[in-house]
Amino acid sequence: MTDLTTNTSAHATEGEARFGDYIQLLKPRVMSLVVFTALVGLLVAPVRVDPMIGFTAILFIALGAGASGALNMWYDADIDRVMRRTARRPVPAGKVAPGEALSLGLWLSAISVAMLGLATNWMAAGLLAFTIFFYAVVYTIWLKRATPQNIVIGGAAGAFPPMVGWVAATGSVSLEAVLMFGLIFMWTPPHFWALALFMKADYHEAKVPMLTVTHGRPETRRQILIYTVLLAPVALGLALTSIAGPVYLAAAIVLNAIFLKGAWDIWRRDEAVAEADGYAVEKRVFRFSLYYLFLHFGALLADAGLRVWGIV
């Protein structure tokens, strides 16, 4: 890590960091998904949460997610510099020095965990601390560069936020929280592997052992289909719990049918045809997978609203 810090620090003198560069360190697009799923986890819990406490909880969960992003960008600057879609991030672009990214990540980690514990309960704070550790250390430092299962195991980090929100509200873990975790956990591999199919060259250049690099595109296509098939019963199983209702059930049936059809299309694709059309199907399925998760959690939120109004 010494060479990385030295080299990137030299680039950092090329331009003064702006406020927006520090915001980018927090991965705001990833944070938006974290905030939304954590908010849903908190709002669908069978406990009424004071609005101010709820706002505070989501704020510090968001800061914890941002801390994870900053630590990830600090450690992965060498990889990010090689990959086209990440080369303009603040650290590899020389806008923020690695030491600044590390300090920001550590300070935000400590603040978010401590304040979440004080605002809600220490079980939620401990779960947030474990989430940050899992993403920054288990996934970023260890799994990402060590195994093609990096996304499979590392996906747990992105799956914890709704559970953190639920625990912040209730002080305990339940089947509903586990199934919300499972929905994101099982969604992560087909989502990222669809991206990896048309970004294989980037991962190859960066020497990241993504499944497309270690086992090839045909096996990646097969694994996308397998995980999408395994995802569907988890999504539909959540429909049988107390937090779901008719909106979620309808959404889960439609969304999983579409996702399964997309995974089937990807599996059947001939590689020469896919390359010739610029991986159009793979890109379409990847874009849909982004909406897939938001719509599932949005449907849970809609059903919670129907219950509040006494409609269901």
Secondary structure, DSSP 4 states (H G I P E B T S, - for coil): -HHHHHHHHHHHTTS---HHHHHHHT-HHHHHHHHHHHHHHHHSSSS---HHHHHHHHHHHHHHHHHHHHHHHHHTHHHHHHSTTTTTSTTTTTSS-HHHHHHHHHHHHHHHHHHHHHHS-HHHHHHHHHHHHIIIIIIIIIIHHH-TTHHHHHHHHHHSHHHHHHHHHHSS--HHHHHHHHHHHHHHHHHHHHHHHHSHHHHHHTT---HHHHTHHHHHHHHHHHHHHHHHHHHHHHTTSTT--HHHHHHHHHHHHHHHHHHHHHHH--HHHHHHTTSHHHHHHHHHHHHHHHHHHHHHHHHHHHHHTT--
